[in-house]
Amino acid sequence: MNIIETPLEGLLVIEPKIWEDSRGYFYESFSAREFAAADINAVFVQDNQSFSQKGTLRGLHAQAPPFAQGKLVRVIQGSALDVAVDIRKHSVTYGQYFSLELTGENHKQMWIPPGFLHGFITLQDDTIFTYKVTNYYDKNSEIGVMWNDPTININWTAHIAESDLLLSDKDLVLEAFSSFQSPF
Ligand SMILES: Cc1cn([C@H]2C[C@H](O)[C@@H](COP(=O)(O)OP(=O)(O)O[C@H]3O[C@H](C)C(=O)[C@H](O)[C@H]3O)O2)c(=O)[nH]c1=O
């Protein structure tokens, strides 16, 4: 697998080796041996999967310590613009984001260590988004910032009209970044 660093220290793009033949394709979607060889410190305890129609925006979410999660994210079917926001208080890139289109065709993944808000917007109907996490879900540890916070200023809607967005009630009332107290 190819590992590509991003401008946010620790946040990585992973391009697995794809084996294609007349039947289709095969690839190792995760290898603890490859992660160890790349010195990526991650022990996964839970896999998540969500199914969304085009224009669904989930985020910006994280879990606070001691339930902070590292996430290995990918799209199995469809496509999504995936976004990670650095909320490590002492990071030189605090408040900055990185985004990448993950699709069922490009097989790209993102390793998002603890200390980042995560979210995505789906760009096609019937998009299946799946990810491995390094800690269990803990509802009381959930933290979040509004998807359209003007300080972070994520360009979500280059592909989707804002009027077509689908968000949960929870995601309509998350915090403003200006008042957000990061626990990282
Ligand atoms: C996250 C989670 C949720 N749930 C249950 C509890 C909720 O009633 C229901 C739907 O959860 P939610 O609306 O929070 O799902 P998303 O909006 O996709 O949340 C995720 O969105 C962004 C993209 C993330 O990176 C996080 O993993 C997560 O916050 O699933 C569980 O049982 N286990 C879990 O790990």
The ligand as a Gaussian input file, in Angstrom:
#p B3LYP/6-31G(d) Opt

LIG

0 1
 C      -21.416000       6.402000      15.677000
 C      -22.283000       5.321000      16.260000
 C      -23.659000       5.434000      16.320000
 N      -24.406000       4.432000      16.847000
 C      -25.861000       4.570000      16.863000
 C      -26.363000       5.697000      17.736000
 C      -27.236000       6.533000      16.864000
 O      -28.565000       6.581000      17.376000
 C      -27.241000       5.878000      15.488000
 C      -26.880000       6.860000      14.402000
 O      -25.690000       7.497000      14.820000
 P      -25.265000       8.891000      14.219000
 O      -26.464000       9.647000      13.760000
 O      -24.357000       9.531000      15.228000
 O      -24.421000       8.422000      12.928000
 P      -23.471000       9.393000      12.086000
 O      -24.101000      10.734000      11.921000
 O      -23.098000       8.634000      10.881000
 O      -22.213000       9.564000      13.026000
 C      -20.896000       9.289000      12.606000
 O      -20.548000      10.338000      11.743000
 C      -19.187000      10.660000      11.578000
 C      -18.900000      10.657000      10.097000
 C      -18.208000       9.864000      12.347000
 O      -17.016000       9.836000      12.004000
 C      -18.624000       9.173000      13.573000
 O      -18.178000       7.835000      13.539000
 C      -20.068000       9.195000      13.843000
 O      -20.334000      10.302000      14.684000
 O      -26.261000       4.841000      15.528000
 C      -23.850000       3.269000      17.357000
 O      -24.530000       2.371000      17.852000
 N      -22.487000       3.138000      17.327000
 C      -21.669000       4.123000      16.789000
 O      -20.424000       3.950000      16.771000

